[in-house]
Amino acid sequence: MKELTNEAGIEVPAPRADGARGTAGELPPERPEGGRKKRRSKLEIRESRIAFGFISVKLIGFIVFTLIPVAACIIYSFSNMDPQRFPNTLFTYLGNEKFWAGFKQYADLFTHPLYSQIFLRSILNTVLLMFSVPLGMAGGLLLAAVLSQKDLKLKSTFRLLIYLPVVASAVAMGYIWQYLFATEYGLLNQLFGINVNWFSNVHLTRLAIIIKNTWGSLGRTMILYIAGCLSVSDTYYDAAEIDGASRWTKFWKITFPLVTPTTFYLLVMGIIGNLQSYNDSVIFAPGSQGSQTVVWFIWNYGIYQRNYGLAAAASVLLSIVIMALTVLQFKRSNKWVYSV
């Protein structure tokens, strides 16, 4: 490309054919022929296929074991599904009026004369039993604050003993706690010299389950809170020490706000887990009205009695509540969860 000289004797690049200026020896940018995109090499195609092969295992598992069952559950919630009455696949009953029930299953959950009251009571039990979530979190945080002290002796031993119930079988722990609360030979009644039938009264059964679940969650919450406490920089505590802050002030003003991400995680997972509680209904306090939860209702009055439509409707409602509460917690988290 030739250089031009202006009136001041300074060389300037000559304009290109497209109207833009370029330097001497500069070539115009290459354009793909016909405006087509550059073809991918064989190596790129091979890498993409290998990557897709790795994720396809997880993707197929999600489709087969999660997506399809969720879709089937939603469809069955609008039907009178019974394996004995309708033994064939779903597609064979698309035009069968006896198979489809509309919103009847949803309405029966709240209006049916036989099991609507049981369903409402199971909702109440599920909500009340969630009191073990904040109690377990509070206890775990206090244990973590104590066991994360640098000058505490045998803290590793205490951590191990408190965490042991977490790795134990939930079924085994249910039977052990059932023995502790037994009326005639229970350790709790023997220890305090009382004769209380914990499983004959609805309120006492709920209290026993809350105590059991609170104790069972201490190890998990403690370990996570210890990890959160150890991640707090000593600079904050040193500055508070210079200002003459007490241990309680340092805990309330420094430790508690900085471990709110852990608190948020435990709160979300605790609510999701307790809304799906079932173990206490069949192992710890079977037959007691105070232990009957929503999942117990889904099994006992839905699946066990082959009323799959009713079970699916209750499952869909439970899923909606879990998703709504989870989304609400994430929406509100920016107002109290500490972020760097």
Helices and strands as residue ranges (DSSP letters): E 3-5, E 11-13, G 33-35, H 42-62, I 63-67, H 68-76, G 90-93, H 104-111, H 116-129, H 132-147, H 155-167, H 170-180, H 187-192, H 202-230, H 234-242, H 247-250, I 251-255, H 256-258, H 260-275, H 279-279, I 280-284, G 289-291, H 294-297, I 298-303, H 308-332, G 333-335
